Amino acid sequence: MEIVRAAYTFAAEHPEVLSYVPCYCGCERSGHRGNEDCFVTARDANGDVTQWEPHGMT
């Protein structure tokens, strides 16, 4: 479970990196535009995560 926590932490702290990484698992059909969308559903005006996407756990 620690590796999953690390992946979500990285996604929260480095959205600029994940925005350039396409996802090849087919989640673009769910509206995902890049790899960050597999981990983060919503952020507030400050960029803090307000809702996590459970897709990154699979």
Distance bins in CASP14 RR format, pairs under 12 A and 6 or more apart:
PFRMAT RR
TARGET T0000
AUTHOR 0000-0000-0000
RMODE 2
METHOD distances of the structure
MODEL  1
1 7 0 0 0 0 0 1 0 0 0 0 0
1 8 0 0 0 0 0 1 0 0 0 0 0
1 57 0 0 0 0 1 0 0 0 0 0 0
2 8 0 0 0 0 0 1 0 0 0 0 0
2 9 0 0 0 0 0 1 0 0 0 0 0
3 9 0 0 0 0 0 1 0 0 0 0 0
3 10 0 0 0 0 0 1 0 0 0 0 0
3 56 0 0 0 0 0 1 0 0 0 0 0
3 57 0 0 0 0 0 1 0 0 0 0 0
4 10 0 0 0 0 0 1 0 0 0 0 0
4 11 0 0 0 0 0 1 0 0 0 0 0
4 38 0 0 0 0 0 1 0 0 0 0 0
4 39 0 0 0 0 1 0 0 0 0 0 0
4 52 0 0 0 0 0 1 0 0 0 0 0
4 54 0 0 0 0 0 1 0 0 0 0 0
4 55 0 0 0 0 0 1 0 0 0 0 0
4 56 1 0 0 1 0 0 0 0 0 0 0
4 57 1 0 1 0 0 0 0 0 0 0 0
4 58 0 0 0 0 1 0 0 0 0 0 0
5 11 0 0 0 0 0 1 0 0 0 0 0
5 12 0 0 0 0 0 1 0 0 0 0 0
5 39 0 0 0 0 0 1 0 0 0 0 0
5 52 0 0 0 0 0 1 0 0 0 0 0
5 56 0 0 0 0 0 1 0 0 0 0 0
5 57 0 0 0 0 0 1 0 0 0 0 0
6 12 0 0 0 0 0 1 0 0 0 0 0
6 13 0 0 0 0 0 1 0 0 0 0 0
6 14 0 0 0 0 0 1 0 0 0 0 0
6 39 0 0 0 0 0 1 0 0 0 0 0
7 13 0 0 0 0 0 1 0 0 0 0 0
7 14 0 0 0 0 0 1 0 0 0 0 0
7 18 0 0 0 0 1 0 0 0 0 0 0
7 21 0 0 0 0 0 1 0 0 0 0 0
7 35 0 0 0 0 0 1 0 0 0 0 0
7 36 0 0 0 0 0 1 0 0 0 0 0
7 38 0 0 0 0 1 0 0 0 0 0 0
7 39 1 0 0 1 0 0 0 0 0 0 0
7 40 0 0 0 0 0 1 0 0 0 0 0
7 52 0 0 0 0 0 1 0 0 0 0 0
7 53 0 0 0 0 0 1 0 0 0 0 0
7 55 0 0 0 0 0 1 0 0 0 0 0
7 56 1 0 0 1 0 0 0 0 0 0 0
7 57 0 0 0 0 1 0 0 0 0 0 0
7 58 0 0 0 0 0 1 0 0 0 0 0
8 14 0 0 0 0 0 1 0 0 0 0 0
8 15 0 0 0 0 0 1 0 0 0 0 0
8 18 0 0 0 0 0 1 0 0 0 0 0
8 36 0 0 0 0 0 1 0 0 0 0 0
8 38 0 0 0 0 1 0 0 0 0 0 0
8 39 1 0 1 0 0 0 0 0 0 0 0
8 40 0 0 0 0 1 0 0 0 0 0 0
8 41 0 0 0 0 0 1 0 0 0 0 0
8 49 0 0 0 0 1 0 0 0 0 0 0
8 52 1 0 0 1 0 0 0 0 0 0 0
8 53 0 0 0 0 1 0 0 0 0 0 0
8 54 0 0 0 0 0 1 0 0 0 0 0
8 55 0 0 0 0 0 1 0 0 0 0 0
8 56 1 0 0 1 0 0 0 0 0 0 0
8 57 0 0 0 0 1 0 0 0 0 0 0
9 39 0 0 0 0 1 0 0 0 0 0 0
9 40 0 0 0 0 0 1 0 0 0 0 0
9 49 0 0 0 0 1 0 0 0 0 0 0
9 52 0 0 0 0 0 1 0 0 0 0 0
10 16 0 0 0 0 0 1 0 0 0 0 0
10 17 1 0 0 1 0 0 0 0 0 0 0
10 18 1 0 0 1 0 0 0 0 0 0 0
10 21 0 0 0 0 0 1 0 0 0 0 0
10 35 0 0 0 0 0 1 0 0 0 0 0
10 36 0 0 0 0 0 1 0 0 0 0 0
10 38 0 0 0 0 0 1 0 0 0 0 0
10 39 0 0 0 0 1 0 0 0 0 0 0
10 40 0 0 0 0 0 1 0 0 0 0 0
10 49 0 0 0 0 0 1 0 0 0 0 0
10 56 0 0 0 0 0 1 0 0 0 0 0
11 17 0 0 0 0 1 0 0 0 0 0 0
11 18 1 0 1 0 0 0 0 0 0 0 0
11 19 0 0 0 0 0 1 0 0 0 0 0
11 21 0 0 0 0 0 1 0 0 0 0 0
11 23 0 0 0 0 0 1 0 0 0 0 0
11 34 0 0 0 0 0 1 0 0 0 0 0
11 35 1 0 0 1 0 0 0 0 0 0 0
11 36 1 0 1 0 0 0 0 0 0 0 0
11 37 0 0 0 0 1 0 0 0 0 0 0
11 38 1 0 0 1 0 0 0 0 0 0 0
11 39 1 1 0 0 0 0 0 0 0 0 0
11 40 1 0 1 0 0 0 0 0 0 0 0
11 41 0 0 0 0 0 1 0 0 0 0 0
11 43 0 0 0 0 0 1 0 0 0 0 0
11 49 0 0 0 0 1 0 0 0 0 0 0
11 52 0 0 0 0 1 0 0 0 0 0 0
11 53 0 0 0 0 1 0 0 0 0 0 0
11 55 0 0 0 0 0 1 0 0 0 0 0
11 56 0 0 0 0 1 0 0 0 0 0 0
11 57 0 0 0 0 0 1 0 0 0 0 0
12 18 0 0 0 0 1 0 0 0 0 0 0
12 36 0 0 0 0 1 0 0 0 0 0 0
12 39 1 0 0 1 0 0 0 0 0 0 0
12 40 1 0 0 1 0 0 0 0 0 0 0
12 41 0 0 0 0 0 1 0 0 0 0 0
12 42 0 0 0 0 0 1 0 0 0 0 0
12 43 0 0 0 0 1 0 0 0 0 0 0
12 47 0 0 0 0 1 0 0 0 0 0 0
12 48 0 0 0 0 1 0 0 0 0 0 0
12 49 1 0 1 0 0 0 0 0 0 0 0
12 50 0 0 0 0 0 1 0 0 0 0 0
12 51 0 0 0 0 0 1 0 0 0 0 0
12 52 0 0 0 0 1 0 0 0 0 0 0
12 53 0 0 0 0 0 1 0 0 0 0 0
13 36 0 0 0 0 0 1 0 0 0 0 0
13 39 0 0 0 0 0 1 0 0 0 0 0
13 40 0 0 0 0 0 1 0 0 0 0 0
13 43 0 0 0 0 0 1 0 0 0 0 0
13 47 0 0 0 0 0 1 0 0 0 0 0
13 48 0 0 0 0 0 1 0 0 0 0 0
13 49 0 0 0 0 1 0 0 0 0 0 0
14 20 0 0 0 0 0 1 0 0 0 0 0
14 21 0 0 0 0 0 1 0 0 0 0 0
14 35 0 0 0 0 0 1 0 0 0 0 0
14 36 0 0 0 0 1 0 0 0 0 0 0
14 39 0 0 0 0 0 1 0 0 0 0 0
14 40 0 0 0 0 0 1 0 0 0 0 0
15 21 0 0 0 0 0 1 0 0 0 0 0
15 33 0 0 0 0 0 1 0 0 0 0 0
15 34 0 0 0 0 0 1 0 0 0 0 0
15 35 0 0 0 0 1 0 0 0 0 0 0
15 36 1 0 1 0 0 0 0 0 0 0 0
15 37 0 0 0 0 1 0 0 0 0 0 0
15 38 0 0 0 0 0 1 0 0 0 0 0
15 39 0 0 0 0 1 0 0 0 0 0 0
15 40 1 0 0 1 0 0 0 0 0 0 0
15 43 1 0 0 1 0 0 0 0 0 0 0
15 47 0 0 0 0 1 0 0 0 0 0 0
15 48 0 0 0 0 0 1 0 0 0 0 0
15 49 0 0 0 0 1 0 0 0 0 0 0
16 35 0 0 0 0 0 1 0 0 0 0 0
16 36 0 0 0 0 1 0 0 0 0 0 0
16 47 0 0 0 0 0 1 0 0 0 0 0
17 34 0 0 0 0 0 1 0 0 0 0 0
17 35 0 0 0 0 1 0 0 0 0 0 0
17 36 0 0 0 0 1 0 0 0 0 0 0
17 39 0 0 0 0 0 1 0 0 0 0 0
18 32 0 0 0 0 0 1 0 0 0 0 0
18 33 0 0 0 0 0 1 0 0 0 0 0
18 34 1 0 0 1 0 0 0 0 0 0 0
18 35 1 0 1 0 0 0 0 0 0 0 0
18 36 1 1 0 0 0 0 0 0 0 0 0
18 37 0 0 0 0 1 0 0 0 0 0 0
18 38 0 0 0 0 1 0 0 0 0 0 0
18 39 1 0 0 1 0 0 0 0 0 0 0
18 40 0 0 0 0 1 0 0 0 0 0 0
18 53 0 0 0 0 0 1 0 0 0 0 0
18 56 0 0 0 0 0 1 0 0 0 0 0
19 32 0 0 0 0 0 1 0 0 0 0 0
19 33 1 0 0 1 0 0 0 0 0 0 0
19 34 1 0 0 1 0 0 0 0 0 0 0
19 35 1 0 0 1 0 0 0 0 0 0 0
19 36 1 0 1 0 0 0 0 0 0 0 0
19 37 0 0 0 0 1 0 0 0 0 0 0
19 38 0 0 0 0 0 1 0 0 0 0 0
19 39 0 0 0 0 0 1 0 0 0 0 0
19 40 0 0 0 0 0 1 0 0 0 0 0
20 33 0 0 0 0 0 1 0 0 0 0 0
20 34 0 0 0 0 1 0 0 0 0 0 0
20 35 0 0 0 0 1 0 0 0 0 0 0
20 36 0 0 0 0 1 0 0 0 0 0 0
21 32 0 0 0 0 0 1 0 0 0 0 0
21 33 0 0 0 0 0 1 0 0 0 0 0
21 34 1 0 0 1 0 0 0 0 0 0 0
21 35 1 1 0 0 0 0 0 0 0 0 0
21 36 1 0 0 1 0 0 0 0 0 0 0
21 37 0 0 0 0 0 1 0 0 0 0 0
21 38 0 0 0 0 1 0 0 0 0 0 0
21 39 0 0 0 0 0 1 0 0 0 0 0
22 28 0 0 0 0 1 0 0 0 0 0 0
22 32 0 0 0 0 1 0 0 0 0 0 0
22 33 0 0 0 0 1 0 0 0 0 0 0
22 34 1 0 1 0 0 0 0 0 0 0 0
22 35 1 0 0 1 0 0 0 0 0 0 0
22 36 0 0 0 0 0 1 0 0 0 0 0
22 37 0 0 0 0 0 1 0 0 0 0 0
22 38 0 0 0 0 0 1 0 0 0 0 0
23 29 0 0 0 0 0 1 0 0 0 0 0
23 30 0 0 0 0 1 0 0 0 0 0 0
23 31 0 0 0 0 0 1 0 0 0 0 0
23 32 1 0 1 0 0 0 0 0 0 0 0
23 33 0 0 0 0 1 0 0 0 0 0 0
23 34 1 0 1 0 0 0 0 0 0 0 0
23 35 1 0 1 0 0 0 0 0 0 0 0
23 36 0 0 0 0 1 0 0 0 0 0 0
23 37 1 0 0 1 0 0 0 0 0 0 0
23 38 1 0 1 0 0 0 0 0 0 0 0
23 39 0 0 0 0 0 1 0 0 0 0 0
23 53 0 0 0 0 0 1 0 0 0 0 0
23 55 0 0 0 0 1 0 0 0 0 0 0
23 56 0 0 0 0 1 0 0 0 0 0 0
23 58 0 0 0 0 0 1 0 0 0 0 0
24 32 0 0 0 0 0 1 0 0 0 0 0
24 34 0 0 0 0 0 1 0 0 0 0 0
24 35 0 0 0 0 1 0 0 0 0 0 0
24 38 0 0 0 0 0 1 0 0 0 0 0
25 32 0 0 0 0 1 0 0 0 0 0 0
25 34 0 0 0 0 0 1 0 0 0 0 0
25 35 0 0 0 0 1 0 0 0 0 0 0
25 37 0 0 0 0 0 1 0 0 0 0 0
25 38 1 0 0 1 0 0 0 0 0 0 0
25 55 0 0 0 0 1 0 0 0 0 0 0
25 56 0 0 0 0 1 0 0 0 0 0 0
25 58 0 0 0 0 1 0 0 0 0 0 0
26 32 0 0 0 0 1 0 0 0 0 0 0
26 34 0 0 0 0 0 1 0 0 0 0 0
26 35 0 0 0 0 0 1 0 0 0 0 0
26 37 0 0 0 0 0 1 0 0 0 0 0
26 38 0 0 0 0 0 1 0 0 0 0 0
26 55 0 0 0 0 0 1 0 0 0 0 0
26 58 0 0 0 0 0 1 0 0 0 0 0
27 33 0 0 0 0 1 0 0 0 0 0 0
27 34 0 0 0 0 1 0 0 0 0 0 0
27 35 0 0 0 0 1 0 0 0 0 0 0
27 36 0 0 0 0 0 1 0 0 0 0 0
27 37 1 0 0 1 0 0 0 0 0 0 0
27 38 1 0 1 0 0 0 0 0 0 0 0
27 39 0 0 0 0 0 1 0 0 0 0 0
27 53 0 0 0 0 1 0 0 0 0 0 0
27 54 0 0 0 0 0 1 0 0 0 0 0
27 55 1 0 1 0 0 0 0 0 0 0 0
27 56 0 0 0 0 1 0 0 0 0 0 0
27 58 0 0 0 0 1 0 0 0 0 0 0
28 34 1 0 0 1 0 0 0 0 0 0 0
28 35 0 0 0 0 0 1 0 0 0 0 0
28 37 0 0 0 0 1 0 0 0 0 0 0
28 38 0 0 0 0 0 1 0 0 0 0 0
28 55 0 0 0 0 0 1 0 0 0 0 0
29 37 0 0 0 0 0 1 0 0 0 0 0
29 55 0 0 0 0 0 1 0 0 0 0 0
30 37 0 0 0 0 1 0 0 0 0 0 0
30 38 0 0 0 0 1 0 0 0 0 0 0
30 41 0 0 0 0 0 1 0 0 0 0 0
30 53 0 0 0 0 1 0 0 0 0 0 0
30 54 0 0 0 0 0 1 0 0 0 0 0
30 55 1 0 0 1 0 0 0 0 0 0 0
30 56 0 0 0 0 0 1 0 0 0 0 0
30 58 0 0 0 0 0 1 0 0 0 0 0
31 37 1 0 0 1 0 0 0 0 0 0 0
31 38 0 0 0 0 0 1 0 0 0 0 0
31 41 0 0 0 0 0 1 0 0 0 0 0
31 53 0 0 0 0 0 1 0 0 0 0 0
31 55 0 0 0 0 0 1 0 0 0 0 0
32 38 1 0 0 1 0 0 0 0 0 0 0
32 39 0 0 0 0 1 0 0 0 0 0 0
32 40 0 0 0 0 0 1 0 0 0 0 0
32 41 0 0 0 0 0 1 0 0 0 0 0
32 53 0 0 0 0 1 0 0 0 0 0 0
32 55 1 0 0 1 0 0 0 0 0 0 0
32 56 0 0 0 0 0 1 0 0 0 0 0
33 40 0 0 0 0 0 1 0 0 0 0 0
34 40 0 0 0 0 0 1 0 0 0 0 0
34 53 0 0 0 0 0 1 0 0 0 0 0
34 55 0 0 0 0 0 1 0 0 0 0 0
34 56 0 0 0 0 0 1 0 0 0 0 0
35 53 0 0 0 0 0 1 0 0 0 0 0
35 55 0 0 0 0 0 1 0 0 0 0 0
35 56 0 0 0 0 1 0 0 0 0 0 0
36 42 0 0 0 0 0 1 0 0 0 0 0
36 43 0 0 0 0 1 0 0 0 0 0 0
36 47 0 0 0 0 0 1 0 0 0 0 0
36 49 0 0 0 0 0 1 0 0 0 0 0
36 52 0 0 0 0 0 1 0 0 0 0 0
36 53 0 0 0 0 1 0 0 0 0 0 0
36 55 0 0 0 0 0 1 0 0 0 0 0
36 56 0 0 0 0 0 1 0 0 0 0 0
37 43 0 0 0 0 0 1 0 0 0 0 0
37 51 0 0 0 0 0 1 0 0 0 0 0
37 52 0 0 0 0 0 1 0 0 0 0 0
37 53 1 0 0 1 0 0 0 0 0 0 0
37 55 1 0 0 1 0 0 0 0 0 0 0
37 56 0 0 0 0 1 0 0 0 0 0 0
38 52 0 0 0 0 0 1 0 0 0 0 0
38 53 1 0 0 1 0 0 0 0 0 0 0
38 54 0 0 0 0 1 0 0 0 0 0 0
38 55 1 0 1 0 0 0 0 0 0 0 0
38 56 1 0 1 0 0 0 0 0 0 0 0
38 57 0 0 0 0 1 0 0 0 0 0 0
38 58 0 0 0 0 1 0 0 0 0 0 0
39 49 0 0 0 0 1 0 0 0 0 0 0
39 51 0 0 0 0 0 1 0 0 0 0 0
39 52 1 0 0 1 0 0 0 0 0 0 0
39 53 1 0 1 0 0 0 0 0 0 0 0
39 54 0 0 0 0 1 0 0 0 0 0 0
39 55 1 0 0 1 0 0 0 0 0 0 0
39 56 1 0 1 0 0 0 0 0 0 0 0
39 57 0 0 0 0 1 0 0 0 0 0 0
39 58 0 0 0 0 0 1 0 0 0 0 0
40 47 0 0 0 0 1 0 0 0 0 0 0
40 48 0 0 0 0 0 1 0 0 0 0 0
40 49 1 0 1 0 0 0 0 0 0 0 0
40 50 0 0 0 0 1 0 0 0 0 0 0
40 51 1 0 0 1 0 0 0 0 0 0 0
40 52 1 0 0 1 0 0 0 0 0 0 0
40 53 1 0 1 0 0 0 0 0 0 0 0
40 54 0 0 0 0 0 1 0 0 0 0 0
40 55 0 0 0 0 0 1 0 0 0 0 0
40 56 0 0 0 0 1 0 0 0 0 0 0
41 49 0 0 0 0 1 0 0 0 0 0 0
41 50 0 0 0 0 1 0 0 0 0 0 0
41 51 1 0 1 0 0 0 0 0 0 0 0
41 52 1 0 0 1 0 0 0 0 0 0 0
41 53 1 0 1 0 0 0 0 0 0 0 0
41 54 0 0 0 0 1 0 0 0 0 0 0
41 55 0 0 0 0 1 0 0 0 0 0 0
41 56 0 0 0 0 0 1 0 0 0 0 0
42 48 0 0 0 0 1 0 0 0 0 0 0
42 49 1 0 0 1 0 0 0 0 0 0 0
42 50 1 0 1 0 0 0 0 0 0 0 0
42 51 1 0 1 0 0 0 0 0 0 0 0
42 52 0 0 0 0 1 0 0 0 0 0 0
42 53 0 0 0 0 1 0 0 0 0 0 0
43 49 1 0 1 0 0 0 0 0 0 0 0
43 50 1 0 0 1 0 0 0 0 0 0 0
43 51 0 0 0 0 1 0 0 0 0 0 0
43 52 0 0 0 0 0 1 0 0 0 0 0
43 53 0 0 0 0 0 1 0 0 0 0 0
44 50 1 0 1 0 0 0 0 0 0 0 0
44 51 0 0 0 0 1 0 0 0 0 0 0
END
